[in-house]
């Protein structure tokens, strides 16, 4: 009898993780704070998927998706990166099967600001 595999099992067989920690951001630009956040999750032994918001180019969003993806891939060549529309909010229903958490980094890292970085360039 033919037994169907779940999509997660098929992905595992191909060497892909079945679950990821999703990190959503503009990454305008990708900086040491973003890097520390991603590394924190990786250090927990989890797979990371970075979702780059496809923001329109303007003074607050000077980098293209391609440029931001390259910045992230330079630091983390093996993580999964996806592009998502420019979102306004994240909405979920009850018993969604996943959690939302905030990772607090050290004060120096938390103080890193992409806005300040853009103003310096």
C-alpha positions in Angstrom: 0.0 0.0 0.0 1.3 3.5 -0.9 1.9 5.6 2.2 1.9 9.4 1.7 4.6 11.5 3.3 3.9 14.9 4.9 5.4 17.9 3.2 7.5 18.4 6.4 8.9 14.8 6.1 9.8 15.3 2.5 11.6 18.5 3.3 13.5 16.8 6.2 14.5 14.0 3.8 15.9 16.6 1.4 17.9 18.2 4.2 15.6 21.1 5.0 14.4 22.0 8.5 10.7 21.5 9.0 10.4 24.5 11.3 12.0 27.9 11.3 12.2 31.0 13.5 11.0 33.8 11.3 12.7 37.2 11.6 10.8 40.0 9.8 12.4 43.4 9.0 13.3 46.1 6.6 17.0 45.8 7.2 17.7 49.3 5.9 20.6 48.7 6.2 21.3 45.2 7.7 23.5 46.0 10.8 25.2 44.5 13.8 22.0 44.5 15.8 20.2 42.4 13.2 23.2 40.2 13.0 23.2 39.6 16.8 19.5 38.8 16.7 19.9 36.2 14.0 23.0 34.7 15.7 21.2 34.5 19.0 18.5 32.3 17.4 21.1 30.2 15.5 23.0 29.7 18.8 19.8 28.1 20.2 20.2 25.4 17.5 17.2 26.7 15.5 16.8 27.3 11.8 16.3 31.0 10.7 14.2 32.4 7.9 14.6 36.1 7.3 11.7 37.9 5.7 12.7 41.1 4.0 9.9 43.6 3.7 9.6 44.8 0.1 9.5 48.5 0.9 9.3 51.3 -1.7 12.6 53.2 -2.2 12.7 56.5 -0.4 14.9 58.4 2.1 14.0 56.0 4.9 14.3 52.9 2.7 17.3 53.6 0.4 18.3 49.9 -0.3 16.7 47.6 -2.8 15.6 44.1 -1.8 18.5 42.7 -3.8 21.0 44.9 -1.9 19.6 43.9 1.5 19.5 40.2 0.6 23.2 40.5 -0.4 24.0 42.2 2.9 22.4 39.4 4.9 23.8 36.6 2.7 27.3 38.0 3.2 26.9 37.6 7.0 24.8 34.4 6.9 25.3 32.5 3.6 23.3 29.5 4.6 20.1 30.9 6.1 16.8 31.1 4.3 15.7 34.5 3.0 12.3 35.3 1.6 10.8 38.6 0.4 7.4 39.6 1.7 5.1 42.5 0.9 5.5 45.7 3.0 3.3 44.7 5.9 1.4 46.9 8.3 0.7 44.3 11.0 0.8 40.6 11.9 -2.6 39.1 12.8 -3.2 35.6 14.1 -6.0 33.5 15.5 -6.1 31.3 18.5 -4.1 28.1 18.8 -1.9 28.9 15.8 0.8 26.4 16.8 3.6 28.8 17.0 4.8 31.5 19.4 5.8 35.1 19.2 8.7 36.3 21.4 11.0 39.3 21.7 14.7 38.7 22.2 16.3 41.3 24.3 20.0 41.9 23.4 22.6 43.8 25.5 22.0 47.6 25.8 24.8 48.5 23.4 23.4 46.3 20.7 19.8 47.4 21.3 21.0 51.0 20.8 22.1 50.3 17.2 19.8 52.2 14.9 19.5 51.9 11.2 18.1 55.4 11.1 21.3 56.7 12.7 23.4 54.6 10.3 21.5 56.1 7.3 21.9 59.6 8.6 25.7 59.1 8.9 26.1 58.1 5.3 
